[in-house]
Amino acid sequence: MSQLLDLSIMLTPPSEGSLPDTIASITLRCDALGLSHFGDLLLDPLTPQEHEDLRWYLEEYWKWPFEGFATRGKQVELLLAEIGKRLYTAVFGNPMATSIVQAWRLQPGGAQRQISILSDIPHALSLPWELLHNEQGFLVLRTQKPVSILRRLPQSELPAFSLPFEPPLRVLLVTARPEGTGFVDPRSIARELLDEVEEQVEKGTIAVEFLRPPTLPALRARLSNSELPQVHILHFDGHGTFNEQINEENGHHFSDGKQGMLAFENDEGILDLVKADDVAQVLQQSGMRLAVLTACQSAMSSADDAFNSVAARLIQGGVNAVIAMSASVLVASATSYVEAFYRELAASIPAPVAHERARQALHDNPRRHLHRRRPDEEGIPIELRDWWLPHFYQQRPLILQPTKPMHKHKKQQESISTPRLNQEMPSRPRYGFYGRARELLQLERWLLQGKLVVIHGFGGIGKTALVREAANWLTRTKLYDGACFVSFEHGGDATTLLNVLGSYLGVYDAHYNANDKTDAIAQLKPALKVWPTMVIVDNLESILIGGDVPLDAAARTQLWDVLLELATIGAAVVLTSRGTTFDDARLMPGKQVSYLELENLYNEDAYNLAIGLLNDLGIDRKFVPYMELRALLKQLGYHPLAIHLVLPTLRKLPLAKVTADLAVLLSMFVDDMTTGRNRSLLASLNYSLKQLNQEQQTLLHRLTVFEGGRWNMRYSRSRRFPKKSGSNYAQL
């Protein structure tokens, strides 16, 4: 490990008789070089208007970066370097201070340099120290050996001491998405984390664990369970606030003054705003080394108390270091930060340096969400210079490198031959998976409650794609070890299901009899305990009354018996069907069963799917104008299968002709690379129409398939103009 050169800026209350605008007295120290200087005073280098401009830029500017606001935003961006130079001069301008910083800066060797801001003065801590600029540039943005900026509180800094841990380094991710708050895809941060440490996870040097459910009692239970591996890094991904008015609006008011809060969930998935004090209390004595908070305002404190931010409270509670946000943070910013931070951390880069590398990634790519000024305009990326927003608090030097070798035999013992997804699992959708974040979260919550879940909806709506994505995500994040997919499109029964499941779990031997339901379940039960499994039965409509290969009543009852029993012995059971005529009261929605009706995509998700498809097929966007594409998607009712089958014809036909002649061109909408009822739009329609009862079919002939430019009268009316979601610009 390279030598650490720390330059401490200690800011203490000014002596009596100081000028009214004096913030603090300055003591400058570099203990490694035996240098110190004191006696200078820190005056606020920003005017009140500049403080307000910085706040406005981070909190408000991104919402409407046009016209006069764009001009003001550019002025603030130009001000950043000026403020950094003023801060630098305020602290290092005295000749004695200059000599110390010069000796610190020019010290030979490859030492890691950091500046520690040590104070309990709220105004001093809230200054944008990350902007320190020495005329050659911002200190934290140096390509080689960036300077780390740390905030410390004036409690006794504990000396570094060995905290040996046996690999893997364990990250506990708390992804909270309570109802009643702005929705953000729960996978946005988690995907980047998993992608960046995937190689280390395979090697066994890093482990990522997900807290389910994301509640404060669950966090307490996990950290206090001595039989489970110790957690070294806590990452909270969710909403945060330092706004008392919001607390009151959500039914929470605290008479003990303002305090930073994190938005956990309760057991029902409803908002549970938790005070920083309570979070800190849970983390006490947990051995947690680092807390990463990609939550809004998690480093914000009030003007009269430096210790009421979430970050400061956690430091007081004994956490070695905390990364937190000094203002509201955009999803795109948090995602970019996390991607770079864990990439560096996985490469064994010290956490403070990894933090600065992640800051540099934010600086180098300022493009955030797409913003549409008018409905007839394609969105343009908003640029935001928010790289100085994350703060790093540290009370004890942070050591994350393992001090014990990994036991190779242990990793070998943990390996298992059962694949995560069985061979029958469908491939990922050809043009990618878009949207459905809310549905995935709802499905996860119901499965955590031990419910059997029925996903139903019109043909081609994406039921199979959804369960395939759920299987991949929930096994990748270790809610389940594996997922077993069984399709009933061409028929099937209880024996079919038990055969496939027995083979997948490795219990299919001479003693396993899939025809004997009781015996088969008895053998599957211990296997499911060892290898928690998601069981997916797809295309159930085929075996229902009126289906292509209907089962008789007795066979259907036996199948329902097996599915319900699997759900009670630990399997996560998910069924998909176009219809829900199960003719069994046990499969009605209730305590044991939940129904998830899948409808057409939200219009923004449909648009993203269309763009992905056009790019994948190499269709030049200049032949697919924005508004005309939007009109076609609306005409298709934002129906996934229709988008998949209609848009590829734009390789041969003009968009105007496809839009005008949808009904005439219906027979052309065929996918030669697919078999079954979803191979063509006409086949899918005909199959769905067959599922209607006689009375409905009698009335249906009066309508054309795309009458009035609608795909399906029922679904064309639903959710056409949803509330703006967190997929583009919601704040954490």
Secondary structure, 3 states (H helix, E strand, C coil): CCCEEEEEEEEECCCCCCCCCEEEEEEEEECCCCEEEEEEEEECCCCHHHHHHHHHHHHCHHHCCCHHHHHHHHHHHHHHHHHHHHHHHHHHCCHHHHHHHHHHHHCCCCCEEEEEEEECCHHHHHCCHHHCECCCCEHHHCCCCCCEEEEECCCCCCCCCCCCCCCCEEEEEEECCCECCCCCCCHHHHHHHHHHHHHHHHHCCEEEEECCCCCHHHHHHHHHCCCCCCCCEEEEECCEECCHHHHHHCCCCCCCCCCCEEEEECCCCEEEEEEHHHHHHHHCCCCCCEEEEECCCCCCCECCECCCCHHHHHHHCCCCEEEEECCCCEHHHHHHHHHHHHHHHHCCCCHHHHHHHHHHHHHHCCEEEEECCCCCCCCEEEECCCCCCEEEEECCCCCCCCCCCCCHHHHHHHCCCCCCECCCCCCCCCCCCCCCHHHHHHHHHHHHCCCEEEEECCCCCCHHHHHHHHHHHHHHCCCCCEEEEEECCCCCCHHHHHHHHHHHCCCCCCCCCCCCHHHHHHHHHHHHHHCCEEEEEECHHHHCCCCCCCCCHHHHHHHHHHHHHHHHCCCEEEEEECCCCCCCHHHCCCCCEEEEECCCCCHHHHHHHHHHHHHHHCCCHHHCCHHHHHHHHHHCCCCHHHHHHHHHHHHCCCHHHHHHCCCCCHHHCECCCCCCCCCEHHHHHHHHHHCCCHHHHHHHCCCCCCHHHCCCHHHHCCCCCCCCCCCCCCEC
